[in-house]
């Protein structure tokens, strides 16, 4: 299996290669059932709205989203618990001009109830960010801004890129918005440990309210002093980060603990009634169907009870969160270690999972240990 068993928005199991075409009518019926189901625990009735914006969106992208909502008959006026507008690290939202950004945000407010949203996040690149875009986000009560920090675009000098990025982050903070940094430094410790350290120290200067950063894993030949400086920089960033400003939609959707309604090409939706789906075909097929007034092509899968239990367990283990035994039993009727007795017994005998009276949790001896335990499930 070459595909990841889980992705950033929750466990993706079975892998997408097992997904099949589904009809728009099935999606409409699934959302109607999910929204009317009062038997689910409160946390499973949360709905997160995820709007995917590609790295280079066309000016007509807000119009395409409006047509997608209409063509799929998605629930109108539904109260959303969280909102995330982004593109998995590329920050493509900043490619929309301020008027198009205003159009996109107004569209979402017209169709969904965002007044009770506990957290609204926009992900965008800060280099070259316009003050008008920051003002539009503030007007529409988008209070949390995630800025991905990778490396300068090809042909861009690092010093100039850092100045532009710092200027954009300052605009965000002066606008009264929370600055969250998504530090994609994984792998840099192997290719260029000095650059990894420089990115981490630069991130400290930007004054973020919260930070998402991976724990570096160095090759054996790395200078121990440099390795310690990098680890110290990571610890400093995490200590300064406010845990209350973490991405709530990501936390709640891991392991399918809430609904996520995805809009736009590239977004994955999943419902607590065990349906996952996304757009099928390429971006041209997506736009072509909508421009002709037809629903976009869809593919997805239904999770059996057994697979949903696996997805829940994998989501918790991969993120390092505990699996609360009583909550799991309330949802599925049995404890997790009873549902998969042989696997859990082997993992506990090997010291990979620790069991207490209330919870099960992966034992992280080194980076990636949680994911390894999740993969075994």
C-alpha positions as CSV (number, residue, x, y, z in Angstrom):
1,X,0.0,0.0,0.0
2,X,1.7,3.2,-1.2
3,X,-1.0,5.6,-0.2
4,X,-1.1,7.1,3.3
5,X,-3.5,5.3,5.6
6,X,-4.6,8.6,7.1
7,X,-4.4,12.2,5.9
8,X,-4.4,15.6,7.7
9,X,-8.2,15.8,7.9
10,X,-8.8,12.4,9.5
11,X,-8.2,8.8,8.9
12,X,-8.5,7.9,5.2
13,X,-9.4,4.2,5.4
14,X,-9.8,2.3,3.2
15,X,-7.2,4.0,0.9
16,X,-8.6,6.1,-1.9
17,X,-7.7,3.4,-4.5
18,X,-10.6,1.5,-3.0
19,X,-13.1,4.3,-3.5
20,X,-15.8,4.0,-6.2
21,X,-18.0,6.5,-8.1
22,X,-21.1,7.7,-6.2
23,X,-24.1,9.7,-7.3
24,X,-24.8,13.2,-6.1
25,X,-28.2,12.1,-4.9
26,X,-26.5,9.7,-2.4
27,X,-24.5,12.6,-1.0
28,X,-27.7,14.7,-0.6
29,X,-29.5,11.9,1.2
30,X,-26.4,11.2,3.4
31,X,-26.2,14.9,4.6
32,X,-30.0,15.0,5.2
33,X,-29.8,11.9,7.4
34,X,-26.6,13.1,9.2
35,X,-28.1,16.5,10.1
36,X,-31.4,14.9,11.3
37,X,-29.7,12.2,13.5
38,X,-30.2,13.3,17.1
39,X,-29.0,9.9,18.4
40,X,-25.3,10.8,17.8
41,X,-23.2,12.1,20.7
42,X,-22.9,15.9,20.7
43,X,-19.3,15.9,19.5
44,X,-20.3,13.7,16.6
45,X,-22.9,16.3,15.5
46,X,-20.3,19.0,15.0
47,X,-19.9,20.1,11.4
48,X,-16.7,21.7,10.1
49,X,-16.7,23.5,6.8
50,X,-13.5,23.1,4.8
51,X,-13.1,25.1,1.6
52,X,-10.2,24.0,-0.6
53,X,-8.6,26.7,-2.6
54,X,-6.0,25.4,-5.2
55,X,-2.5,26.9,-5.3
56,X,-3.4,29.0,-8.4
57,X,-7.1,29.6,-8.3
58,X,-8.9,31.1,-11.3
59,X,-10.7,34.4,-10.8
60,X,-14.0,32.5,-11.3
61,X,-13.3,30.1,-8.4
62,X,-15.9,31.7,-6.1
63,X,-18.5,31.3,-8.8
64,X,-17.5,27.6,-9.3
65,X,-18.0,27.0,-5.5
66,X,-21.5,28.6,-5.7
67,X,-22.4,26.3,-8.6
68,X,-21.1,23.3,-6.7
69,X,-23.2,24.1,-3.7
70,X,-26.3,24.5,-5.9
71,X,-25.6,21.4,-8.0
72,X,-25.0,19.1,-5.1
73,X,-28.0,20.4,-3.1
74,X,-25.8,20.9,0.0
75,X,-27.5,21.9,3.2
76,X,-28.4,25.6,3.4
77,X,-28.4,27.6,6.6
78,X,-26.6,24.9,8.5
79,X,-24.6,26.1,11.5
80,X,-20.9,25.4,11.2
81,X,-18.8,24.6,14.2
82,X,-15.5,25.5,12.5
83,X,-14.4,27.0,9.2
84,X,-11.1,26.4,7.4
85,X,-10.3,28.0,4.0
86,X,-7.1,26.8,2.6
87,X,-5.1,24.5,0.4
88,X,-3.0,22.0,2.3
89,X,0.1,24.2,2.7
90,X,0.2,26.0,-0.6
91,X,-1.5,29.2,0.7
92,X,-3.3,29.7,-2.6
93,X,-6.0,32.0,-1.1
94,X,-3.6,35.0,-1.4
95,X,-3.7,34.5,-5.2
96,X,-7.3,35.8,-5.1
97,X,-7.6,39.5,-5.5
98,X,-9.3,41.4,-2.6
99,X,-12.6,41.7,-4.5
100,X,-12.6,37.9,-5.3
101,X,-11.8,37.1,-1.7
102,X,-14.7,39.3,-0.6
103,X,-16.9,37.5,-3.1
104,X,-15.8,34.1,-1.7
105,X,-16.4,35.0,2.0
106,X,-19.8,36.6,1.2
107,X,-20.8,33.4,-0.6
108,X,-20.1,31.3,2.5
109,X,-21.9,33.7,4.8
110,X,-25.0,33.6,2.6
111,X,-25.2,29.9,2.4
112,X,-24.1,28.8,5.8
113,X,-24.6,30.0,9.4
114,X,-21.1,31.0,10.5
115,X,-22.2,33.2,13.4
116,X,-21.8,30.4,15.9
117,X,-18.5,29.1,14.6
118,X,-16.0,28.5,17.4
119,X,-13.0,29.0,15.1
120,X,-12.6,30.5,11.6
121,X,-9.2,30.0,9.8
122,X,-7.8,31.2,6.5
123,X,-4.6,29.7,5.2
124,X,-2.5,31.9,2.9
125,X,1.0,33.0,2.0
126,X,2.1,36.2,3.8
127,X,4.7,37.3,1.3
128,X,3.1,39.9,-0.8
129,X,-0.1,39.9,1.3
130,X,-2.3,43.0,0.6
131,X,-3.7,45.1,3.4
132,X,-7.1,45.0,1.7
133,X,-7.2,41.2,2.0
134,X,-6.4,41.4,5.7
135,X,-9.2,43.9,6.1
136,X,-11.7,41.7,4.2
137,X,-10.8,38.7,6.4
138,X,-11.4,40.8,9.5
139,X,-14.7,42.1,8.2
140,X,-15.9,38.6,7.8
141,X,-14.7,37.5,11.3
142,X,-11.9,35.3,10.1
143,X,-9.7,35.6,13.2
144,X,-7.1,32.9,12.7
145,X,-4.6,33.0,9.9
146,X,-2.3,30.1,9.1
147,X,0.9,31.0,7.2
148,X,2.8,28.1,5.7
149,X,6.6,28.5,5.8
150,X,8.5,26.3,3.4
151,X,11.3,27.9,1.3
152,X,11.5,30.8,-1.1
153,X,9.8,30.4,-4.5
154,X,12.3,29.5,-7.3
155,X,14.2,32.6,-8.5
156,X,13.5,34.5,-5.3
157,X,16.3,35.7,-3.0
158,X,16.0,34.5,0.5
159,X,16.6,37.9,2.2
160,X,13.9,39.6,0.1
161,X,11.4,36.7,0.7
162,X,12.0,36.9,4.4
163,X,11.4,40.7,4.5
164,X,8.2,40.3,2.5
165,X,7.0,37.4,4.7
166,X,7.7,39.4,7.9
167,X,5.8,42.4,6.5
168,X,2.8,40.2,5.8
169,X,2.9,38.6,9.2
170,X,3.1,42.1,10.8
171,X,0.0,43.1,8.8
172,X,-1.9,40.1,10.2
173,X,-0.9,40.8,13.8
174,X,-1.7,44.6,13.5
175,X,-5.1,43.6,12.0
176,X,-5.9,42.0,15.3
177,X,-5.8,38.4,13.9
178,X,-4.1,35.4,15.4
179,X,-1.0,34.3,13.5
180,X,-0.5,30.5,13.2
181,X,2.7,29.3,11.5
182,X,2.7,25.9,9.6
183,X,6.5,25.1,9.6
184,X,7.1,22.5,6.9
185,X,10.7,21.8,7.9
186,X,10.4,18.0,7.8
187,X,13.3,16.7,5.7
188,X,15.3,19.9,5.9
189,X,17.4,18.4,8.8
190,X,18.7,15.9,6.3
191,X,19.2,18.1,3.3
192,X,20.3,21.3,5.0
193,X,20.4,21.3,8.8
194,X,21.7,24.9,8.9
195,X,18.7,26.1,6.8
196,X,16.4,24.2,9.1
197,X,17.7,26.1,12.1
198,X,17.5,29.4,10.2
199,X,13.8,28.8,9.4
200,X,13.0,28.0,13.0
201,X,14.8,31.1,14.4
202,X,13.1,33.2,11.7
203,X,9.7,31.9,12.8
204,X,10.4,32.9,16.4
205,X,10.9,36.5,15.2
206,X,7.5,36.6,13.5
207,X,5.7,36.4,16.9
208,X,3.1,33.6,16.2
209,X,0.2,32.9,18.5
210,X,0.5,29.1,17.6
211,X,2.9,26.9,15.7
212,X,2.6,23.6,13.9
213,X,6.1,22.1,13.6
214,X,7.4,18.5,13.3
215,X,10.0,17.1,15.5
216,X,13.3,17.0,13.5
217,X,14.9,13.6,12.9
218,X,18.6,14.0,12.1
219,X,21.0,11.5,10.5
220,X,23.7,10.2,12.8
221,X,26.5,12.3,11.2
222,X,24.9,15.6,12.1
223,X,26.9,17.9,14.4
224,X,25.5,17.3,17.9
225,X,25.8,21.0,18.7
226,X,23.7,21.9,15.7
227,X,21.2,19.2,16.5
228,X,20.8,20.5,20.0
229,X,20.3,24.1,18.7
230,X,17.5,22.9,16.3
231,X,15.7,21.0,19.1
232,X,16.0,24.0,21.4
233,X,14.5,26.2,18.7
234,X,11.6,23.7,18.3
235,X,11.0,23.6,22.1
236,X,11.0,27.4,22.3
237,X,8.4,27.7,19.5
238,X,6.1,25.2,21.2
239,X,6.4,26.8,24.6
240,X,5.4,30.1,23.1
241,X,2.4,28.6,21.3
242,X,-1.0,28.9,22.8
243,X,-2.7,25.4,22.7
244,X,-6.1,27.2,22.8
245,X,-5.4,28.5,19.3
246,X,-4.7,25.1,17.7
247,X,-6.7,24.1,14.6
248,X,-10.0,22.9,16.1
249,X,-11.3,21.4,12.8
250,X,-8.2,19.2,12.5
251,X,-8.5,18.0,16.1
252,X,-12.2,17.3,15.9
253,X,-12.2,15.6,12.5
254,X,-9.3,13.2,13.2
255,X,-10.7,9.7,13.3
256,X,-14.1,10.8,12.1
257,X,-15.3,12.3,15.3
258,X,-17.3,15.0,13.5
259,X,-18.7,15.8,10.1
260,X,-16.6,17.8,7.6
261,X,-18.2,19.3,4.6
262,X,-15.6,19.9,1.9
263,X,-16.1,22.4,-0.9
264,X,-13.9,22.9,-3.9
265,X,-11.8,20.5,-6.0
266,X,-9.4,18.6,-3.7
267,X,-11.5,18.7,-0.6
268,X,-12.5,15.4,1.1
269,X,-15.8,15.3,2.9
270,X,-16.7,12.8,5.6
271,X,-19.9,12.2,7.6
272,X,-20.4,10.5,10.9
273,X,-22.8,8.2,9.1
274,X,-19.7,6.6,7.6
275,X,-19.6,8.2,4.1
276,X,-16.4,9.7,2.7
277,X,-16.3,11.4,-0.8
278,X,-14.4,13.8,-2.9
279,X,-14.4,15.1,-6.5
280,X,-13.5,12.6,-9.2
281,X,-11.4,13.3,-12.3
282,X,-9.1,16.3,-12.8
283,X,-9.7,20.0,-12.2
284,X,-10.8,20.5,-15.9
285,X,-13.5,17.8,-15.4
286,X,-14.6,19.6,-12.2
287,X,-15.0,23.0,-13.9
288,X,-16.4,21.5,-17.1
289,X,-19.3,19.7,-15.3
290,X,-20.2,22.8,-13.3
291,X,-20.0,25.2,-16.2
292,X,-22.5,22.9,-18.0
293,X,-24.9,23.0,-15.0
294,X,-24.2,19.4,-13.9
295,X,-23.0,18.2,-10.5
296,X,-19.3,17.4,-10.4
297,X,-18.2,13.8,-10.6
298,X,-17.8,12.1,-7.2
299,X,-16.1,9.1,-5.8
300,X,-16.2,7.8,-2.2
301,X,-16.7,4.9,0.1
302,X,-18.9,3.8,3.0
303,X,-17.2,2.6,6.1
304,X,-18.6,-0.5,7.8
305,X,-18.7,-0.5,11.6
306,X,-15.5,-2.4,11.7
307,X,-13.7,0.0,9.4
308,X,-15.1,3.0,11.3
309,X,-13.7,1.7,14.5
310,X,-10.3,1.3,12.8
311,X,-10.5,4.8,11.5
312,X,-11.2,6.2,14.9
313,X,-8.3,4.3,16.5
314,X,-5.9,5.2,13.8
315,X,-6.8,8.9,13.9
316,X,-6.1,9.0,17.7
317,X,-2.9,7.0,17.5
318,X,-1.4,8.9,14.6
319,X,-2.1,12.2,16.3
320,X,-0.8,11.0,19.7
321,X,-4.2,11.5,21.4
322,X,-5.5,9.0,23.9
323,X,-8.3,6.6,22.9
324,X,-10.8,7.1,25.7
325,X,-12.1,3.7,26.4
326,X,-15.5,4.7,27.8
327,X,-16.2,7.1,24.9
328,X,-15.3,4.4,22.4
329,X,-17.6,1.9,24.1
330,X,-20.4,4.4,24.2
331,X,-20.1,4.9,20.4
332,X,-19.4,1.3,19.3
333,X,-20.6,-0.9,22.1
334,X,-17.2,-2.4,23.0
335,X,-13.8,-1.4,24.2
336,X,-11.1,-0.9,21.5
337,X,-8.8,-3.6,22.9
338,X,-11.7,-6.0,22.7
339,X,-12.6,-5.1,19.2
340,X,-9.1,-5.9,17.9
341,X,-7.8,-8.1,20.7
342,X,-4.9,-9.8,18.9
343,X,-3.5,-6.6,17.4
344,X,-3.7,-4.6,20.7
345,X,-2.2,-7.5,22.7
346,X,0.8,-7.6,20.3
347,X,1.3,-3.8,20.4
348,X,1.0,-3.7,24.2
349,X,3.4,-6.7,24.6
350,X,5.9,-4.9,22.4
351,X,5.6,-1.7,24.5
352,X,4.1,0.3,21.6
353,X,0.8,1.1,23.3
354,X,0.2,1.8,27.0
355,X,-3.2,1.0,28.6
356,X,-4.6,2.7,31.7
357,X,-8.0,2.3,33.4
358,X,-9.4,5.1,31.2
359,X,-7.5,5.2,28.0
360,X,-5.1,3.6,25.5
361,X,-2.2,5.7,24.0
362,X,0.7,5.2,21.7
363,X,4.1,5.2,23.5
364,X,6.3,7.6,21.6
365,X,9.9,6.6,22.0
366,X,10.9,8.4,18.9
367,X,9.4,10.5,16.1
368,X,7.0,8.5,14.0
369,X,6.2,5.9,16.7
370,X,2.5,6.9,16.9
371,X,2.1,6.6,13.1
372,X,3.8,3.2,13.2
373,X,1.4,1.9,15.8
374,X,-1.6,3.3,13.9
375,X,-0.4,1.6,10.7
376,X,-0.4,-1.8,12.6
377,X,-4.1,-1.3,13.3
